[in-house]
Every structure is written in C-alpha cells, then in structure tokens.
Amino acid sequence: MKLRLHFVVDPMGWLCISVVFGIWFYNTVFVPKLVLLPHYDEGHIPWVLVVCYYIASALCLMALVRASTADPGRLPVDPHIPHSEREQWELCNKCNLMRPKRSHHCSRCGHCVRRMDHHCPWINNCVGEDNHWLFLQLCFYTQVLSFFTLVLDFCQYYYFQPLTRLDQEKFTTRHELALLRVSALMGVVMFGGMSSLFYTQMAGILSDMTTIEKMSHFSNETFGTKRSWQWALAEVCGTRWKLLWLLPLRSRKPLHVSHTSLL
C-alpha cells in the first residue's frame, strides 16, 4: 500500500500545527544547546543519553508529519461496495454519498472518514481508520520527549555539576531563568496533556469506541465484543509485529486475522 498524502486547507489548523512545530523546535534546539551538549562536552553525561534524546525528537517529528499528512480514511466519491457488505453501508445526509457504518462526516474537512475518531486541529487533520496509529505514536513520542526535557531541566537545577567553561552569572541571567523555565513549563503542559490524551485514546481502542461514538452515547452491538489489548492495537496499527507499532515511516494495511492468533 502506497503512502497517500492528505492536506487540509484550514488557516486555523495551519496556525495550530505551526505552534506544535515551534514547541518541538524549541525543545530540540535550545534544550540540547543549553543543557545536553555542554554537560556532555564536560563529561557529566554519556553519549548514549544525547543519542536517545535526538532519536526521541526525530521520532516525534516524523510522527507529527505523518499524522498531519496521512490520509485518515477519506471515502471516494463513487466507492465500490461489495454485494455482501451492502447492509453495512449507509447514506450520509450531508454529502449524499454512501459510506460504511461507523464512518462520520467531518464538517471541517468536508468529507466522510472511515471510523473517524475526531478532527484534531493540532495536526490539521482528521484522526480516522488509516492514521489513528500515527496519532497514537505522536502522543507517545511527545510524552517521551516532554518527560526527557523535564528530567534534563530538573537535573540542570539540582543534579548536574556546574559548567566550568561558561560564565555562570551570565548563563543564569540570560538563559537559565528564561529559556529553561519556559522549557520546563512547556514540558509539564505537554506531558500532562499528552498523557491524558494517550490514556483516553487507548481506552477507546480497547473498548472499541471512537471519541465521536462516546460523545454521542453510541452503542455498538456489532463490535462490542471484548478484545485483548494485543488484538486491538494490532488492528489499529495494521500489523501483528509489535516493534512496527512504534515506527512511523511505514504504510498500514487492514488486518484480518483471528483474535486467538496474537500471543
């Protein structure tokens, strides 16, 4: 399956995703420059820590780009409906097109999305069947990067030895009191917000309920069976290989296996 790009023309969405990119850029440039790299140069931290920080930052950026540009599951104008599945399709009363059940019409994007969870302005895209796994990755890697940043800011204040190659008074007045405190504040906000969002997303996946269905008190009789967490995540990510659940640079294929095949 090829990677299908999807762009939403929405100035408000562009503004929101620019803010997210700005936060990522701030924590990827200023935190290493002020904390990570200087302490590495003086031998206070190992090189593995520096590599892990940049890997987490790169994965966070890749997940953000992929989630914001991947096709969430937009339905074509003239979909091919197998005869055996016609009972599982219905007519959208907004765009007058046939769509599978559990699809939803996004008023922001102007089209129906298969198994739409919600429209997220922070990625300027819908979260649907084909990019839900990327949105989960974005939440996860944002948590990792935010927590990493908080730990570095904490260590800068209370654990790391003073830097001998810098003027401490100049560093404190120009950088530490401003940039590092802003970084710590953003880290707390991002880690708390992403942790809450990741929890609600995982709860919805395990219960087989989208955010829209929860808000509309939707009762799903067809998909309401209890599933293991392995099967639920494998279905969302499109693969049984757990390592691939964490990789954003791949395509997703619908998974059709028995629930008992996952160990």
BELHUMO-V231637 format. One record per residue. N is the residue number from 1. RES is the residue in three letters. PSI is psi in radians with two decimals (999 if undefined). D_FIRST is the distance of its C-alpha to the first C-alpha in Angstrom with 2 decimals. Layout:
BEGIN
N | RES | PSI | D_FIRST
N | RES | PSI | D_FIRST
END
This chain:
BEGIN
1 | MET | 2.22 | 0.00
2 | LYS | 2.73 | 3.79
3 | LEU | 2.04 | 6.67
4 | ARG | 2.15 | 8.69
5 | LEU | 2.60 | 12.35
6 | HIS | 2.11 | 15.02
7 | PHE | 2.32 | 18.73
8 | VAL | 2.20 | 21.65
9 | VAL | 1.66 | 24.99
10 | ASP | 1.85 | 27.40
11 | PRO | -0.67 | 30.26
12 | MET | -0.70 | 30.97
13 | GLY | -0.68 | 27.41
14 | TRP | -0.69 | 27.66
15 | LEU | -0.77 | 30.94
16 | CYS | -0.79 | 29.63
17 | ILE | -0.48 | 26.70
18 | SER | -0.65 | 29.23
19 | VAL | -0.75 | 31.45
20 | VAL | -0.76 | 28.75
21 | PHE | -0.66 | 28.04
22 | GLY | -0.73 | 31.83
23 | ILE | -0.75 | 32.30
24 | TRP | -0.78 | 29.68
25 | PHE | -0.71 | 31.36
26 | TYR | -0.85 | 34.78
27 | ASN | -0.35 | 34.03
28 | THR | -0.47 | 32.23
29 | VAL | -0.93 | 35.06
30 | PHE | -0.70 | 38.31
31 | VAL | -0.83 | 38.10
32 | PRO | -0.66 | 37.49
33 | LYS | -0.63 | 40.07
34 | LEU | -0.49 | 42.71
35 | VAL | -1.03 | 42.20
36 | LEU | -1.00 | 39.69
37 | LEU | -0.74 | 40.49
38 | PRO | -0.73 | 44.30
39 | HIS | -0.51 | 44.71
40 | TYR | -0.72 | 42.60
41 | ASP | -0.54 | 44.83
42 | GLU | 0.13 | 47.87
43 | GLY | 0.31 | 46.54
44 | HIS | -0.43 | 46.30
45 | ILE | 2.66 | 42.65
46 | PRO | 2.84 | 40.59
47 | TRP | -0.43 | 37.84
48 | VAL | -0.66 | 35.36
49 | LEU | -0.68 | 35.78
50 | VAL | -0.77 | 35.01
51 | VAL | -0.76 | 31.81
52 | CYS | -0.66 | 30.66
53 | TYR | -0.79 | 31.40
54 | TYR | -0.54 | 29.38
55 | ILE | -0.79 | 26.40
56 | ALA | -0.70 | 26.59
57 | SER | -0.75 | 26.95
58 | ALA | -0.73 | 23.95
59 | LEU | -0.65 | 21.65
60 | CYS | -0.75 | 23.14
61 | LEU | -0.76 | 22.48
62 | MET | -0.72 | 18.83
63 | ALA | -0.66 | 18.32
64 | LEU | -0.80 | 20.32
65 | VAL | -0.77 | 18.49
66 | ARG | -0.74 | 15.00
67 | ALA | -0.58 | 16.50
68 | SER | -0.34 | 18.33
69 | THR | -0.14 | 15.68
70 | ALA | 2.54 | 12.51
71 | ASP | 2.09 | 12.13
72 | PRO | -0.13 | 14.06
73 | GLY | 0.68 | 13.16
74 | ARG | 2.35 | 15.18
75 | LEU | 2.43 | 16.20
76 | PRO | 2.86 | 16.51
77 | VAL | -0.68 | 20.12
78 | ASP | 1.37 | 20.15
79 | PRO | 2.62 | 17.80
80 | HIS | 2.05 | 17.73
81 | ILE | 1.95 | 19.71
82 | PRO | 2.53 | 20.18
83 | HIS | -0.63 | 23.90
84 | SER | -0.21 | 23.86
85 | GLU | 0.16 | 22.27
86 | ARG | -0.51 | 24.50
87 | GLU | -0.30 | 26.75
88 | GLN | 0.13 | 24.04
89 | TRP | 2.73 | 23.67
90 | GLU | 2.92 | 26.23
91 | LEU | 2.24 | 27.35
92 | CYS | 2.24 | 27.03
93 | ASN | 0.06 | 30.56
94 | LYS | -0.74 | 29.55
95 | CYS | -0.01 | 27.12
96 | ASN | 0.66 | 28.11
97 | LEU | 2.64 | 24.60
98 | MET | 2.48 | 23.43
99 | ARG | 2.68 | 21.26
100 | PRO | 2.67 | 20.57
101 | LYS | 2.63 | 23.25
102 | ARG | 0.05 | 22.91
103 | SER | 2.87 | 21.28
104 | HIS | 2.56 | 23.42
105 | HIS | 2.14 | 24.40
106 | CYS | 2.04 | 24.46
107 | SER | -0.44 | 27.61
108 | ARG | -0.74 | 26.72
109 | CYS | -0.46 | 23.43
110 | GLY | 0.41 | 24.73
111 | HIS | 2.95 | 21.97
112 | CYS | 2.54 | 20.86
113 | VAL | 2.30 | 18.22
114 | ARG | 2.27 | 17.00
115 | ARG | 0.93 | 19.00
116 | MET | 2.29 | 20.22
117 | ASP | -0.88 | 22.21
118 | HIS | 2.93 | 23.94
119 | HIS | 2.15 | 23.91
120 | CYS | 1.99 | 24.55
121 | PRO | -0.37 | 26.56
122 | TRP | -0.31 | 26.32
123 | ILE | 0.03 | 22.66
124 | ASN | 0.81 | 23.20
125 | ASN | 2.78 | 20.32
126 | CYS | 2.69 | 19.93
127 | VAL | 1.90 | 18.87
128 | GLY | -2.83 | 16.86
129 | GLU | -0.66 | 14.54
130 | ASP | -0.21 | 11.35
131 | ASN | 0.22 | 13.44
132 | HIS | -0.66 | 16.37
133 | TRP | -0.56 | 15.56
134 | LEU | -0.63 | 15.69
135 | PHE | -0.67 | 18.97
136 | LEU | -0.75 | 20.30
137 | GLN | -0.73 | 19.67
138 | LEU | -0.79 | 21.47
139 | CYS | -0.74 | 24.37
140 | PHE | -0.86 | 24.64
141 | TYR | -0.49 | 24.68
142 | THR | -0.67 | 27.02
143 | GLN | -0.80 | 29.32
144 | VAL | -0.83 | 29.32
145 | LEU | -0.70 | 30.07
146 | SER | -0.75 | 32.67
147 | PHE | -0.69 | 34.39
148 | PHE | -0.78 | 34.44
149 | THR | -0.74 | 36.07
150 | LEU | -0.74 | 38.59
151 | VAL | -0.75 | 39.59
152 | LEU | -0.74 | 40.17
153 | ASP | -0.70 | 42.21
154 | PHE | -0.78 | 44.23
155 | CYS | -0.59 | 44.91
156 | GLN | -0.65 | 45.99
157 | TYR | -0.70 | 48.64
158 | TYR | -0.24 | 49.84
159 | TYR | -0.85 | 48.77
160 | PHE | 2.57 | 48.17
161 | GLN | 2.64 | 51.25
162 | PRO | 2.52 | 52.43
163 | LEU | 2.22 | 51.12
164 | THR | -0.33 | 53.97
165 | ARG | 0.07 | 52.65
166 | LEU | 2.63 | 52.43
167 | ASP | 1.86 | 55.16
168 | GLN | -0.68 | 54.65
169 | GLU | -0.76 | 56.56
170 | LYS | -0.71 | 54.59
171 | PHE | -0.76 | 51.27
172 | THR | -0.79 | 52.16
173 | THR | -0.61 | 53.41
174 | ARG | -0.47 | 50.68
175 | HIS | -1.00 | 47.54
176 | GLU | -0.81 | 47.83
177 | LEU | -0.39 | 49.40
178 | ALA | -1.23 | 46.93
179 | LEU | -0.78 | 43.52
180 | LEU | -0.61 | 43.39
181 | ARG | -0.65 | 44.62
182 | VAL | -0.72 | 42.10
183 | SER | -0.75 | 39.40
184 | ALA | -0.72 | 40.78
185 | LEU | -0.80 | 40.91
186 | MET | -0.63 | 37.31
187 | GLY | -0.72 | 36.33
188 | VAL | -0.80 | 38.19
189 | VAL | -0.82 | 36.74
190 | MET | -0.74 | 33.11
191 | PHE | -0.76 | 33.42
192 | GLY | -0.79 | 35.21
193 | GLY | -0.78 | 32.94
194 | MET | -0.59 | 29.66
195 | SER | -0.75 | 31.17
196 | SER | -0.75 | 32.17
197 | LEU | -0.72 | 28.84
198 | PHE | -0.67 | 26.95
199 | TYR | -0.79 | 29.44
200 | THR | -0.63 | 29.07
201 | GLN | -0.75 | 25.27
202 | MET | -0.68 | 25.51
203 | ALA | -0.68 | 28.27
204 | GLY | -0.68 | 26.26
205 | ILE | -0.77 | 23.30
206 | LEU | -0.52 | 25.81
207 | SER | -0.03 | 27.73
208 | ASP | 0.79 | 24.70
209 | MET | 2.25 | 26.02
210 | THR | 2.90 | 24.56
211 | THR | -0.71 | 26.90
212 | ILE | -0.71 | 27.49
213 | GLU | -0.64 | 28.39
214 | LYS | -0.75 | 30.76
215 | MET | -0.52 | 32.43
216 | SER | 0.16 | 32.95
217 | HIS | 0.79 | 34.18
218 | PHE | 2.33 | 31.61
219 | SER | 1.99 | 32.25
220 | ASN | 1.92 | 29.29
221 | GLU | -0.53 | 30.70
222 | THR | -0.75 | 27.53
223 | PHE | 0.32 | 25.63
224 | GLY | 0.07 | 28.79
225 | THR | 2.58 | 28.95
226 | LYS | 2.32 | 29.35
227 | ARG | 2.69 | 26.45
228 | SER | 2.76 | 26.53
229 | TRP | -0.53 | 25.12
230 | GLN | -0.79 | 22.85
231 | TRP | -0.73 | 21.24
232 | ALA | -0.81 | 21.11
233 | LEU | -0.62 | 19.36
234 | ALA | -0.67 | 16.95
235 | GLU | -0.72 | 15.96
236 | VAL | -0.75 | 15.61
237 | CYS | -0.28 | 13.73
238 | GLY | 0.37 | 11.40
239 | THR | 2.64 | 13.02
240 | ARG | -0.25 | 16.57
241 | TRP | 1.93 | 17.05
242 | LYS | -0.55 | 19.26
243 | LEU | -0.60 | 19.13
244 | LEU | -0.29 | 15.44
245 | TRP | -0.39 | 16.54
246 | LEU | 0.00 | 18.34
247 | LEU | 2.06 | 15.84
248 | PRO | -0.41 | 14.45
249 | LEU | 1.19 | 12.64
250 | ARG | 2.99 | 9.39
251 | SER | 2.79 | 6.27
252 | ARG | 2.38 | 7.22
253 | LYS | 2.48 | 6.85
254 | PRO | 2.40 | 10.06
255 | LEU | 2.18 | 12.78
256 | HIS | 1.53 | 15.38
257 | VAL | 2.91 | 18.17
258 | SER | 2.67 | 21.86
259 | HIS | -0.44 | 23.44
260 | THR | -0.05 | 25.71
261 | SER | -0.24 | 23.15
262 | LEU | 2.27 | 22.87
263 | LEU | 999 | 25.89
END
